[in-house]
Protein backbone atom coordinates (compact mmCIF):
# COMPACT_ATOMS: atom_id res chain seq x y z
CA UNK A 1 0.00 0.00 0.00
CA UNK A 2 2.83 2.41 0.79
CA UNK A 3 4.22 2.28 -2.76
CA UNK A 4 0.76 2.94 -4.15
CA UNK A 5 0.28 5.96 -1.90
CA UNK A 6 3.64 7.40 -2.95
CA UNK A 7 2.72 7.04 -6.61
CA UNK A 8 -0.63 8.68 -5.94
CA UNK A 9 1.10 11.62 -4.27
CA UNK A 10 3.38 12.07 -7.27
CA UNK A 11 0.35 12.05 -9.56
CA UNK A 12 -1.34 14.79 -7.56
CA UNK A 13 1.74 16.96 -7.70
CA UNK A 14 1.85 17.19 -11.49
CA UNK A 15 0.84 20.57 -12.90
CA UNK A 16 -1.27 20.56 -16.05
CA UNK A 17 -0.17 24.00 -17.26
CA UNK A 18 1.46 23.93 -20.68
CA UNK A 19 0.88 20.23 -21.36
CA UNK A 20 -0.47 19.08 -24.72
CA UNK A 21 -1.71 15.80 -23.23
CA UNK A 22 -4.17 14.96 -20.49
CA UNK A 23 -2.66 14.98 -17.00
CA UNK A 24 -3.92 14.75 -13.38
CA UNK A 25 -5.47 17.87 -11.88
CA UNK A 26 -3.95 18.41 -8.45
CA UNK A 27 -6.46 21.12 -7.44
CA UNK A 28 -9.58 18.96 -7.70
CA UNK A 29 -7.86 15.79 -6.55
CA UNK A 30 -7.07 17.67 -3.34
CA UNK A 31 -10.40 19.49 -3.10
CA UNK A 32 -12.56 16.37 -3.23
CA UNK A 33 -10.57 14.99 -0.27
CA UNK A 34 -11.03 18.00 2.01
CA UNK A 35 -13.21 17.78 5.10
CA UNK A 36 -16.84 18.35 4.16
CA UNK A 37 -18.93 17.14 7.07
CA UNK A 38 -19.11 13.43 6.41
CA UNK A 39 -18.67 12.23 2.81
CA UNK A 40 -15.37 10.37 2.48
CA UNK A 41 -15.81 8.19 -0.63
CA UNK A 42 -18.21 7.33 -3.42
CA UNK A 43 -18.64 7.03 -7.18
CA UNK A 44 -20.70 8.58 -10.05
CA UNK A 45 -19.21 12.10 -9.65
CA UNK A 46 -21.72 14.17 -11.60
CA UNK A 47 -21.69 17.96 -11.22
CA UNK A 48 -24.22 20.74 -11.81
CA UNK A 49 -23.10 24.36 -12.17
CA UNK A 50 -24.94 26.78 -9.89
CA UNK A 51 -24.99 30.58 -9.58
CA UNK A 52 -22.47 32.53 -7.47
CA UNK A 53 -19.49 30.25 -8.17
CA UNK A 54 -21.12 27.16 -6.69
CA UNK A 55 -21.32 23.56 -7.91
CA UNK A 56 -23.42 20.64 -6.73
CA UNK A 57 -21.51 17.35 -6.84
CA UNK A 58 -23.55 14.13 -6.92
CA UNK A 59 -22.33 10.71 -5.85
CA UNK A 60 -23.82 7.23 -5.86
CA UNK A 61 -23.02 4.65 -3.17
CA UNK A 62 -21.12 6.62 -0.53
CA UNK A 63 -19.39 6.25 2.80
CA UNK A 64 -20.25 8.76 5.52
CA UNK A 65 -17.69 8.92 8.30
CA UNK A 66 -14.07 9.86 8.92
CA UNK A 67 -10.90 8.86 7.07
CA UNK A 68 -7.78 8.32 9.16
CA UNK A 69 -4.39 9.78 8.25
CA UNK A 70 -3.33 6.40 6.82
CA UNK A 71 -6.42 6.44 4.49
CA UNK A 72 -8.26 3.77 6.47
CA UNK A 73 -11.89 4.36 7.44
CA UNK A 74 -12.44 5.08 11.12
CA UNK A 75 -14.89 2.76 12.95
CA UNK A 76 -18.53 3.89 12.91
CA UNK A 77 -18.76 4.87 9.23
CA UNK A 78 -22.05 4.33 7.38
CA UNK A 79 -22.88 3.35 3.81
CA UNK A 80 -25.67 5.19 1.95
CA UNK A 81 -26.96 4.93 -1.63
CA UNK A 82 -26.37 8.53 -2.74
CA UNK A 83 -24.95 11.79 -1.45
CA UNK A 84 -24.23 15.34 -2.61
CA UNK A 85 -21.55 17.93 -1.93
CA UNK A 86 -22.19 21.64 -2.28
CA UNK A 87 -19.03 23.42 -3.41
CA UNK A 88 -18.69 27.12 -2.68
CA UNK A 89 -15.26 28.25 -3.83
CA UNK A 90 -12.80 25.86 -2.20
CA UNK A 91 -15.13 24.74 0.60
CA UNK A 92 -17.41 21.69 0.50
CA UNK A 93 -20.51 20.76 2.50
CA UNK A 94 -21.94 17.25 2.46
CA UNK A 95 -25.71 16.93 1.89
CA UNK A 96 -27.52 13.80 3.05
CA UNK A 97 -30.43 12.82 5.25
CA UNK A 98 -30.38 11.98 8.93
CA UNK A 99 -27.32 12.71 11.05
CA UNK A 100 -23.59 12.07 10.81
CA UNK A 101 -23.87 9.07 13.13
CA UNK A 102 -27.07 7.79 11.47
CA UNK A 103 -27.16 9.13 7.89
CA UNK A 104 -29.73 8.51 5.18
CA UNK A 105 -29.42 8.95 1.42
CA UNK A 106 -29.71 12.40 -0.17
CA UNK A 107 -32.63 10.92 -2.15
CA UNK A 108 -33.97 8.18 0.13
CA UNK A 109 -35.97 5.05 -0.58
CA UNK A 110 -38.24 3.12 1.74
CA UNK A 111 -36.05 0.01 1.56
CA UNK A 112 -32.50 0.89 0.43
CA UNK A 113 -31.43 -2.75 0.65
CA UNK A 114 -33.81 -3.72 -2.16
CA UNK A 115 -34.53 -0.46 -4.04
CA UNK A 116 -32.30 2.58 -4.32
CA UNK A 117 -31.49 5.62 -6.44
CA UNK A 118 -28.22 6.54 -8.13
CA UNK A 119 -27.72 10.07 -9.46
CA UNK A 120 -27.50 11.15 -13.06
CA UNK A 121 -27.19 14.70 -14.42
CA UNK A 122 -29.52 17.71 -14.04
CA UNK A 123 -29.80 21.48 -14.15
CA UNK A 124 -31.14 24.52 -12.34
CA UNK A 125 -34.40 25.63 -13.96
CA UNK A 126 -36.42 28.62 -12.71
CA UNK A 127 -34.96 28.48 -9.19
CA UNK A 128 -35.63 24.73 -8.98
CA UNK A 129 -32.95 22.06 -9.12
CA UNK A 130 -34.08 19.25 -11.40
CA UNK A 131 -31.94 16.13 -11.20
CA UNK A 132 -32.37 12.69 -12.75
CA UNK A 133 -31.96 9.66 -10.50
CA UNK A 134 -31.93 6.08 -11.76
CA UNK A 135 -33.90 3.49 -9.83
CA UNK A 136 -32.25 0.13 -9.22
CA UNK A 137 -33.57 -3.00 -7.58
CA UNK A 138 -31.80 -5.98 -6.08
CA UNK A 139 -31.48 -8.79 -8.61
CA UNK A 140 -29.45 -11.88 -9.43
CA UNK A 141 -25.81 -11.75 -10.45
CA UNK A 142 -22.33 -11.75 -8.98
CA UNK A 143 -21.72 -9.79 -5.77
CA UNK A 144 -21.45 -6.09 -6.51
CA UNK A 145 -23.38 -6.45 -9.78
CA UNK A 146 -26.56 -8.11 -8.47
CA UNK A 147 -28.96 -5.31 -9.40
CA UNK A 148 -31.02 -4.16 -12.36
CA UNK A 149 -32.15 -0.78 -13.70
CA UNK A 150 -35.91 -0.27 -13.40
CA UNK A 151 -36.45 3.35 -14.46
CA UNK A 152 -35.56 7.00 -14.04
CA UNK A 153 -37.04 9.67 -11.79
CA UNK A 154 -36.84 13.43 -12.16
CA UNK A 155 -36.37 14.89 -8.69
CA UNK A 156 -37.09 18.51 -7.83
CA UNK A 157 -35.22 20.42 -5.14
CA UNK A 158 -35.72 23.94 -3.85
CA UNK A 159 -32.86 26.33 -4.48
CA UNK A 160 -30.82 27.62 -2.72
CA UNK A 161 -32.04 25.53 0.25
CA UNK A 162 -31.65 22.27 -1.76
CA UNK A 163 -34.55 20.48 -0.12
CA UNK A 164 -36.29 17.60 -1.90
CA UNK A 165 -39.78 18.56 -3.13
CA UNK A 166 -40.95 15.53 -5.12
CA UNK A 167 -40.04 12.77 -7.58
CA UNK A 168 -41.70 12.07 -10.91
CA UNK A 169 -41.11 8.82 -12.77
CA UNK A 170 -40.06 9.26 -16.40
CA UNK A 171 -42.35 6.92 -18.40
CA UNK A 172 -40.17 6.29 -21.45
CA UNK A 173 -37.88 3.45 -20.28
CA UNK A 174 -40.81 1.02 -20.26
CA UNK A 175 -41.60 2.10 -23.84
CA UNK A 176 -38.22 2.38 -25.58
CA UNK A 177 -35.65 0.95 -23.14
CA UNK A 178 -33.62 4.16 -22.86
CA UNK A 179 -32.18 5.10 -19.46
CA UNK A 180 -32.39 8.92 -19.52
CA UNK A 181 -30.34 11.43 -17.55
CA UNK A 182 -26.70 10.93 -18.60
CA UNK A 183 -26.25 14.54 -19.66
CA UNK A 184 -28.63 17.52 -19.62
CA UNK A 185 -28.26 21.02 -21.06
CA UNK A 186 -30.23 23.83 -22.69
CA UNK A 187 -29.72 24.76 -26.33
CA UNK A 188 -31.90 26.60 -28.89
CA UNK A 189 -34.95 26.85 -26.63
CA UNK A 190 -34.92 23.19 -25.63
CA UNK A 191 -33.59 21.11 -22.77
CA UNK A 192 -31.77 18.11 -24.25
CA UNK A 193 -31.72 14.90 -22.21
CA UNK A 194 -29.21 12.22 -23.18
CA UNK A 195 -29.61 8.58 -22.27
CA UNK A 196 -28.27 5.10 -22.97
CA UNK A 197 -29.94 1.98 -24.31
CA UNK A 198 -28.71 -1.58 -23.90
CA UNK A 199 -28.64 -3.72 -27.01
CA UNK A 200 -28.51 -7.04 -25.16
CA UNK A 201 -29.00 -8.45 -21.69
CA UNK A 202 -25.81 -10.52 -21.64
CA UNK A 203 -23.01 -8.03 -22.29
CA UNK A 204 -25.06 -4.88 -21.47
CA UNK A 205 -23.58 -2.87 -24.33
CA UNK A 206 -25.09 0.64 -24.35
CA UNK A 207 -25.51 3.22 -27.12
CA UNK A 208 -26.38 6.91 -26.67
CA UNK A 209 -29.82 8.37 -27.43
CA UNK A 210 -31.26 11.87 -26.98
CA UNK A 211 -34.65 13.44 -26.27
CA UNK A 212 -35.72 17.04 -25.74
CA UNK A 213 -38.36 19.13 -23.98
CA UNK A 214 -39.19 22.82 -24.25
CA UNK A 215 -36.74 24.74 -22.05
CA UNK A 216 -38.23 25.42 -18.62
CA UNK A 217 -40.71 22.55 -18.91
CA UNK A 218 -38.68 19.36 -18.65
CA UNK A 219 -41.68 17.55 -17.14
CA UNK A 220 -43.77 18.38 -20.22
CA UNK A 221 -43.98 16.47 -23.48
CA UNK A 222 -40.72 15.12 -24.90
CA UNK A 223 -39.56 14.62 -28.45
CA UNK A 224 -37.13 11.92 -29.52
CA UNK A 225 -34.49 11.93 -32.23
CA UNK A 226 -35.35 9.25 -34.78
CA UNK A 227 -32.09 9.41 -36.69
CA UNK A 228 -33.46 11.98 -39.14
CA UNK A 229 -36.00 14.12 -37.25
CA UNK A 230 -37.56 14.92 -33.89
CA UNK A 231 -40.69 12.85 -33.31
CA UNK A 232 -43.25 12.51 -30.53
CA UNK A 233 -43.24 8.70 -30.52
CA UNK A 234 -40.59 7.44 -28.04
CA UNK A 235 -40.46 4.05 -29.78
CA UNK A 236 -38.78 5.61 -32.83
CA UNK A 237 -35.72 6.81 -30.90
CA UNK A 238 -32.43 6.01 -32.64
CA UNK A 239 -28.85 5.78 -31.42
CA UNK A 240 -26.76 8.91 -32.08
CA UNK A 241 -23.45 7.08 -32.36
CA UNK A 242 -22.30 3.74 -33.69
CA UNK A 243 -19.80 3.58 -30.82
CA UNK A 244 -20.90 2.16 -27.47
CA UNK A 245 -20.79 4.32 -24.34
CA UNK A 246 -20.34 3.54 -20.67
CA UNK A 247 -23.14 3.74 -18.11
CA UNK A 248 -22.07 7.33 -17.50
CA UNK A 249 -21.08 9.76 -20.27
CA UNK A 250 -21.33 13.49 -20.97
CA UNK A 251 -22.14 15.73 -23.95
CA UNK A 252 -21.38 19.45 -24.23
CA UNK A 253 -20.90 22.26 -26.75
CA UNK A 254 -17.33 22.80 -27.91
CA UNK A 255 -17.19 26.01 -29.97
CA UNK A 256 -19.34 25.25 -33.03
CA UNK A 257 -19.32 21.49 -32.41
CA UNK A 258 -20.53 19.08 -29.75
CA UNK A 259 -18.34 16.65 -27.87
CA UNK A 260 -19.11 13.35 -26.15
CA UNK A 261 -16.83 11.99 -23.41
CA UNK A 262 -17.04 8.35 -22.34
CA UNK A 263 -14.90 5.61 -20.89
CA UNK A 264 -14.41 2.54 -23.03
CA UNK A 265 -16.38 -0.46 -21.83
CA UNK A 266 -16.21 -2.69 -19.96
CA UNK A 267 -14.08 -1.24 -17.15
CA UNK A 268 -11.41 -0.14 -19.61
CA UNK A 269 -8.75 2.37 -18.55
CA UNK A 270 -9.25 4.32 -21.81
CA UNK A 271 -11.14 7.63 -21.78
CA UNK A 272 -12.30 8.64 -25.27
CA UNK A 273 -13.94 11.59 -26.96
CA UNK A 274 -16.18 11.88 -30.02
CA UNK A 275 -17.39 14.98 -31.86
CA UNK A 276 -20.29 16.00 -34.07
CA UNK A 277 -21.51 19.12 -35.80
CA UNK A 278 -24.93 18.48 -34.28
CA UNK A 279 -26.04 17.76 -30.73
CA UNK A 280 -27.99 14.76 -32.02
CA UNK A 281 -24.93 13.31 -33.74
CA UNK A 282 -23.76 11.25 -35.36
CA UNK A 283 -20.75 11.33 -33.05
CA UNK A 284 -17.48 10.15 -34.58
CA UNK A 285 -13.77 11.20 -34.66
CA UNK A 286 -12.84 8.88 -31.81
CA UNK A 287 -9.85 10.20 -29.85
CA UNK A 288 -8.04 8.53 -26.97
CA UNK A 289 -7.67 11.24 -24.34
CA UNK A 290 -6.19 9.39 -21.38
CA UNK A 291 -5.40 5.93 -20.08
CA UNK A 292 -6.00 5.79 -16.35
CA UNK A 293 -3.30 4.27 -14.14
CA UNK A 294 -4.39 1.34 -11.97
CA UNK A 295 -3.02 2.29 -8.57
CA UNK A 296 -4.17 -0.57 -6.36
CA UNK A 297 -4.27 -4.35 -6.60
CA UNK A 298 -7.61 -5.66 -7.93
CA UNK A 299 -8.89 -2.11 -8.56
CA UNK A 300 -10.39 -0.68 -11.75
CA UNK A 301 -11.59 2.64 -13.17
CA UNK A 302 -14.86 3.52 -14.90
CA UNK A 303 -17.50 6.12 -15.87
CA UNK A 304 -15.49 9.22 -16.84
CA UNK A 305 -17.53 12.45 -16.92
CA UNK A 306 -16.77 16.02 -18.13
CA UNK A 307 -17.29 19.08 -15.91
CA UNK A 308 -17.50 21.88 -18.44
CA UNK A 309 -18.16 24.68 -15.92
CA UNK A 310 -14.49 24.56 -14.88
CA UNK A 311 -13.20 25.31 -18.39
CA UNK A 312 -9.79 26.99 -18.66
CA UNK A 313 -8.99 25.74 -22.19
CA UNK A 314 -8.48 22.33 -20.61
CA UNK A 315 -11.50 20.20 -19.85
CA UNK A 316 -11.93 18.89 -16.31
CA UNK A 317 -12.81 15.18 -16.40
CA UNK A 318 -13.44 12.88 -13.45
CA UNK A 319 -13.26 9.12 -13.43
CA UNK A 320 -14.28 6.70 -10.70
CA UNK A 321 -12.11 4.10 -9.01
CA UNK A 322 -13.24 0.93 -7.26
CA UNK A 323 -12.12 -2.49 -6.14
CA UNK A 324 -12.82 -5.10 -3.50
CA UNK A 325 -15.47 -3.67 -1.13
CA UNK A 326 -13.76 -4.84 2.05
CA UNK A 327 -10.38 -3.48 0.93
CA UNK A 328 -11.89 0.02 0.93
CA UNK A 329 -12.07 0.02 4.73
CA UNK A 330 -8.28 -0.26 4.86
CA UNK A 331 -7.66 2.22 2.04
CA UNK A 332 -10.45 4.64 1.18
CA UNK A 333 -8.50 5.88 -1.87
CA UNK A 334 -9.63 2.74 -3.69
CA UNK A 335 -13.13 4.28 -3.80
CA UNK A 336 -12.48 7.97 -4.46
CA UNK A 337 -12.75 9.74 -7.84
CA UNK A 338 -9.72 11.20 -9.61
CA UNK A 339 -9.58 14.22 -11.90
CA UNK A 340 -7.61 15.03 -15.04
CA UNK A 341 -7.31 18.03 -17.36
CA UNK A 342 -7.69 17.45 -21.10
CA UNK A 343 -6.65 20.13 -23.62
CA UNK A 344 -9.64 20.86 -25.85
CA UNK A 345 -7.35 20.61 -28.87
CA UNK A 346 -7.03 16.88 -28.15
CA UNK A 347 -10.78 16.56 -28.68
CA UNK A 348 -10.96 18.93 -31.64
CA UNK A 349 -7.74 20.20 -33.28
CA UNK A 350 -9.67 23.18 -34.69
CA UNK A 351 -10.68 24.35 -31.21
CA UNK A 352 -10.31 28.13 -30.79
CA UNK A 353 -8.93 29.13 -27.41
CA UNK A 354 -11.47 30.78 -25.11
CA UNK A 355 -10.95 32.92 -22.04
CA UNK A 356 -11.21 31.28 -18.64
CA UNK A 357 -14.87 30.92 -17.81
CA UNK A 358 -17.15 29.88 -14.99
CA UNK A 359 -20.83 29.78 -15.95
CA UNK A 360 -22.30 31.73 -13.08
CA UNK A 361 -23.67 35.12 -14.10
CA UNK A 362 -24.15 37.00 -17.34
CA UNK A 363 -21.51 39.53 -16.34
CA UNK A 364 -18.86 36.92 -15.56
CA UNK A 365 -19.21 35.23 -18.95
CA UNK A 366 -19.13 38.51 -20.86
CA UNK A 367 -22.74 38.95 -21.99
CA UNK A 368 -25.75 40.69 -20.41
CA UNK A 369 -28.91 39.94 -22.39
CA UNK A 370 -32.03 42.10 -22.01
CA UNK A 371 -35.64 41.22 -22.79
CA UNK A 372 -36.67 42.28 -26.27
CA UNK A 373 -39.05 45.22 -26.62
CA UNK A 374 -41.81 45.63 -27.47
CA UNK A 375 -42.96 42.20 -26.38
CA UNK A 376 -45.38 41.08 -27.69
CA UNK A 377 -44.64 42.75 -31.02
CA UNK A 378 -46.42 43.02 -34.36
CA UNK A 379 -44.00 44.25 -37.01
CA UNK A 380 -40.69 44.97 -35.33
CA UNK A 381 -38.86 44.32 -32.08
CA UNK A 382 -35.47 45.25 -30.67
CA UNK A 383 -32.99 43.06 -28.81
CA UNK A 384 -30.47 44.80 -26.56
CA UNK A 385 -27.40 43.19 -25.03
CA UNK A 386 -24.15 44.27 -23.45
CA UNK A 387 -20.74 42.76 -24.14
CA UNK A 388 -18.32 43.25 -21.24
CA UNK A 389 -15.22 41.83 -22.90
CA UNK A 390 -14.06 41.14 -26.45
CA UNK A 391 -15.49 37.82 -27.61
CA UNK A 392 -17.26 35.97 -30.40
CA UNK A 393 -21.05 36.42 -30.25
CA UNK A 394 -23.80 34.56 -32.07
CA UNK A 395 -27.41 35.79 -31.91
CA UNK A 396 -30.17 33.80 -33.61
CA UNK A 397 -33.96 33.48 -33.55
CA UNK A 398 -35.58 30.05 -33.38
CA UNK A 399 -39.12 28.76 -33.68
CA UNK A 400 -40.34 26.62 -30.80
CA UNK A 401 -39.80 23.48 -32.89
CA UNK A 402 -36.07 24.25 -32.96
CA UNK A 403 -36.01 25.58 -36.54
CA UNK A 404 -33.57 28.46 -37.03
CA UNK A 405 -35.50 31.49 -38.31
CA UNK A 406 -32.84 34.15 -38.60
CA UNK A 407 -29.18 34.77 -37.79
CA UNK A 408 -28.70 38.32 -36.48
CA UNK A 409 -25.10 38.41 -35.23
CA UNK A 410 -22.18 36.10 -35.95
CA UNK A 411 -18.84 37.80 -35.26
CA UNK A 412 -16.35 39.04 -32.67
CA UNK A 413 -17.66 42.07 -30.75
CA UNK A 414 -15.82 44.59 -28.60
CA UNK A 415 -17.08 45.72 -25.17
CA UNK A 416 -20.14 47.94 -25.40
CA UNK A 417 -23.93 48.09 -25.66
CA UNK A 418 -25.63 46.72 -28.75
CA UNK A 419 -29.17 46.89 -30.12
CA UNK A 420 -30.46 44.77 -32.99
CA UNK A 421 -33.69 45.62 -34.81
CA UNK A 422 -35.67 42.60 -35.98
CA UNK A 423 -38.19 42.86 -38.83
CA UNK A 424 -41.07 40.52 -37.99
CA UNK A 425 -43.22 41.01 -41.10
CA UNK A 426 -42.38 37.53 -42.45
CA UNK A 427 -42.90 35.79 -39.08
CA UNK A 428 -46.15 33.96 -38.37
CA UNK A 429 -47.92 34.76 -35.09
CA UNK A 430 -46.53 32.70 -32.26
CA UNK A 431 -43.79 32.36 -29.66
CA UNK A 432 -40.12 32.48 -30.66
CA UNK A 433 -36.82 32.25 -28.81
CA UNK A 434 -33.73 34.34 -29.30
CA UNK A 435 -30.48 32.67 -28.40
CA UNK A 436 -27.18 34.42 -27.74
CA UNK A 437 -23.96 32.56 -27.07
CA UNK A 438 -20.21 33.01 -26.86
CA UNK A 439 -17.44 30.42 -26.86
CA UNK A 440 -18.56 28.83 -23.63
CA UNK A 441 -22.05 29.80 -22.54
CA UNK A 442 -25.46 30.72 -23.87
CA UNK A 443 -28.63 32.56 -22.86
CA UNK A 444 -32.16 32.15 -24.17
CA UNK A 445 -35.19 34.38 -23.87
CA UNK A 446 -38.65 34.12 -25.45
Number of C-alpha atoms within 10 A of each C-alpha: 11 8 10 14 16 10 11 15 12 12 16 19 14 12 14 18 11 7 12 13 15 21 22 24 23 20 14 19 19 13 14 22 16 15 15 17 15 24 30 24 26 27 23 28 28 25 25 21 21 22 13 13 16 19 20 23 23 25 23 24 19 23 25 26 22 21 24 13 8 12 17 16 21 13 11 11 19 17 17 24 23 27 30 24 23 20 21 15 10 12 14 23 18 21 24 21 16 11 10 18 12 14 20 22 23 24 22 18 15 8 9 16 11 12 19 25 25 22 30 29 27 26 20 19 16 10 10 18 23 23 21 27 26 21 19 18 18 15 13 10 10 8 8 8 10 11 17 14 16 14 21 26 21 22 20 21 18 15 16 11 8 14 15 16 11 12 17 12 16 16 12 17 19 12 10 15 18 26 26 28 27 27 24 25 18 20 20 25 25 22 21 26 24 25 26 25 22 18 13 9 7 7 9 14 18 21 21 28 25 27 25 24 19 21 19 14 13 17 13 11 10 21 20 23 22 21 17 9 12 20 17 14 15 21 16 14 23 20 23 23 20 12 16 19 25 23 25 23 25 25 25 20 20 21 19 12 14 19 25 27 26 25 29 20 18 15 13 15 20 19 23 20 24 22 25 20 15 14 20 25 22 16 22 17 13 14 16 16 21 19 15 20 12 14 18 18 12 11 14 20 26 27 27 30 27 28 19 23 21 17 21 17 18 23 21 22 24 25 24 20 25 21 15 14 13 8 17 19 19 17 19 21 25 27 26 22 24 23 24 24 27 25 24 23 16 18 23 19 9 10 16 14 13 15 16 14 18 21 21 17 14 16 14 16 23 20 25 17 19 13 14 20 13 12 11 12 12 13 12 14 16 16 18 15 17 18 21 18 16 13 20 18 19 18 20 18 23 19 19 17 13 16 11 15 14 13 13 16 14 14 12 11 16 14 13 12 12 12 12 14 13 15 12 13 10 7 12 10 10 8 10 20 19 23 20 23 21 21 19 20 20 20 18 20 16 16
